[in-house]
Amino acid sequence: MIQTIDLCKEYDGFKAVDNLNLQVEKGDIYGFLGPNGAGKTTTIMMLLGIIPPTSGKIYLLGEELKEGNIDVKRRIGVVSENQYFYKEMTAQEYLEFFAELYEVPNAQKRIDTLMEAVGLQGDKNKKLGAYSKGMQQKLAFVRALLHDPELLILDEPVANLDPTSIKQIRDLIEEENRAGRTVFISSHLLSEVEKLCKKVAIINKGKLLAEDTMDNIKRKLSDAMHLQVELDREATELQPVLQSFPWVRSVSIENNRLEIALSTDRDYRLELSKTIFEKGFFILSMTLKEMSLEEAFITITQHNISLLTRGEAQQ
Ligand SMILES: Nc1ncnc2c1ncn2[C@@H]1O[C@H](COP(=O)(O)OP(=O)(O)OP(=O)(O)O)[C@@H](O)[C@H]1O
């Protein structure tokens, strides 16, 4: 659906996007993540043909993106961070205008269905000048979906929205994805990306650090498996025993409860259980503390850059 090959964008010798190779498959909900200045907007502008790459290639829907290739753009829906609206038009008029432009069949039915889905049906005769930022954002979604695009490209799609609206948009994205649309989302809101995306790419300083499933990314970003273990009795004597293993990152023991962090190069839970048992203890419970993407990746630090790239180096 989207493929970039060695995509580069330079500004006066500065590499805003540096040899980027992305692969978005049909049916993906694909998250495109990175800190401020990472190169996300520059990449999207190139995908949309708004700015030309310095070098490299872009394939959209199987076709190479070239200047004047209008056909492929008709098959894409876009919601960008900044929307420009004609303030004097009502939402209904605005959507009719686009429906005509894109020759949408049964346009009014499609407009009503989508406006209902984002909770704007009651406001469709309001002028756009009276729309709040959040309402404008939702309207941009409706416009992007109006012509039934195969691919949706969303740049910070929920930036101006309150929690209820975020939920409406998330449900809509999921529904449209189930209906066969591929979705590419660039966002800072990691918790949103986590809820929606099946696959994620992380970029920093124009370079791709990782492109993988959400689970694998989380595993890479968290350099330890955090466990809470409950034993049958007081266990402070286990502290030096457990600490002596290279795969135990840290351990703290309070009465019969252990908080333990294990290395993630493989699953050490069986070794841990055996060791505890051999020392004469019984495990009453063992709970894995799942780390959210947000926790694991609040900012891209030097440390987690090395975690993300370490896996690639070993492969
Ligand atoms: N027109 C331009 N001229 C020079 N440098 C630019 C230009 N546009 C972007 N850059 C630089 O390219 C880098 C990537 O910017 P870009 O806007 O793509 O990042 P981003 O990941 O979208 O960031 P944000 O999350 O803050 O929107 C930044 O260092 C930025 O200063």
Ligand as a Chemical Component Dictionary entry (heavy atoms), coordinates in Angstrom:
data_LIG
# 
_chem_comp.id                   LIG 
_chem_comp.type                 NON-POLYMER 
_chem_comp.pdbx_formal_charge   0 
_chem_comp.three_letter_code    LIG 
# 
loop_
_chem_comp_atom.comp_id 
_chem_comp_atom.atom_id 
_chem_comp_atom.alt_atom_id 
_chem_comp_atom.type_symbol 
_chem_comp_atom.charge 
_chem_comp_atom.model_Cartn_x 
_chem_comp_atom.model_Cartn_y 
_chem_comp_atom.model_Cartn_z 
_chem_comp_atom.pdbx_ordinal 
LIG N1  N1  N 0 11.377 23.681 4.992  1  
LIG C1  C1  C 0 12.345 23.289 5.817  2  
LIG N2  N2  N 0 13.577 23.858 5.774  3  
LIG C2  C2  C 0 14.553 23.441 6.597  4  
LIG N3  N3  N 0 14.432 22.479 7.532  5  
LIG C3  C3  C 0 13.231 21.889 7.636  6  
LIG C4  C4  C 0 12.121 22.255 6.805  7  
LIG N4  N4  N 0 11.063 21.468 7.135  8  
LIG C5  C5  C 0 11.475 20.665 8.143  9  
LIG N5  N5  N 0 12.765 20.910 8.449  10 
LIG C6  C6  C 0 13.560 20.227 9.480  11 
LIG O1  O1  O 0 13.474 18.842 9.250  12 
LIG C7  C7  C 0 13.387 18.125 10.492 13 
LIG C8  C8  C 0 12.157 17.245 10.482 14 
LIG O2  O2  O 0 10.995 18.062 10.583 15 
LIG P1  P1  P 0 9.505  17.483 10.562 16 
LIG O3  O3  O 0 8.578  18.639 10.598 17 
LIG O4  O4  O 0 9.369  16.522 9.439  18 
LIG O5  O5  O 0 9.482  16.686 11.928 19 
LIG P2  P2  P 0 8.236  16.006 12.673 20 
LIG O6  O6  O 0 8.670  14.640 13.041 21 
LIG O7  O7  O 0 7.007  16.150 11.869 22 
LIG O8  O8  O 0 8.152  16.904 13.973 23 
LIG P3  P3  P 0 6.846  17.357 14.824 24 
LIG O9  O9  O 0 6.416  16.151 15.577 25 
LIG O10 O10 O 0 7.439  18.387 15.713 26 
LIG O11 O11 O 0 5.830  17.889 13.881 27 
LIG C9  C9  C 0 13.400 19.177 11.594 28 
LIG O12 O12 O 0 14.714 19.282 12.099 29 
LIG C10 C10 C 0 12.994 20.450 10.885 30 
LIG O13 O13 O 0 13.591 21.586 11.482 31 
# 
loop_
_chem_comp_bond.comp_id 
_chem_comp_bond.atom_id_1 
_chem_comp_bond.atom_id_2 
_chem_comp_bond.value_order 
_chem_comp_bond.pdbx_ordinal 
LIG N1  C1  SING 1  
LIG C1  N2  SING 2  
LIG C1  C4  DOUB 3  
LIG N2  C2  DOUB 4  
LIG C2  N3  SING 5  
LIG N3  C3  DOUB 6  
LIG C3  C4  SING 7  
LIG C3  N5  SING 8  
LIG C4  N4  SING 9  
LIG N4  C5  DOUB 10 
LIG C5  N5  SING 11 
LIG N5  C6  SING 12 
LIG C6  O1  SING 13 
LIG C6  C10 SING 14 
LIG O1  C7  SING 15 
LIG C7  C8  SING 16 
LIG C7  C9  SING 17 
LIG C8  O2  SING 18 
LIG O2  P1  SING 19 
LIG P1  O3  DOUB 20 
LIG P1  O4  SING 21 
LIG P1  O5  SING 22 
LIG O5  P2  SING 23 
LIG P2  O6  DOUB 24 
LIG P2  O7  SING 25 
LIG P2  O8  SING 26 
LIG O8  P3  SING 27 
LIG P3  O9  DOUB 28 
LIG P3  O10 SING 29 
LIG P3  O11 SING 30 
LIG C9  O12 SING 31 
LIG C9  C10 SING 32 
LIG C10 O13 SING 33 
# 
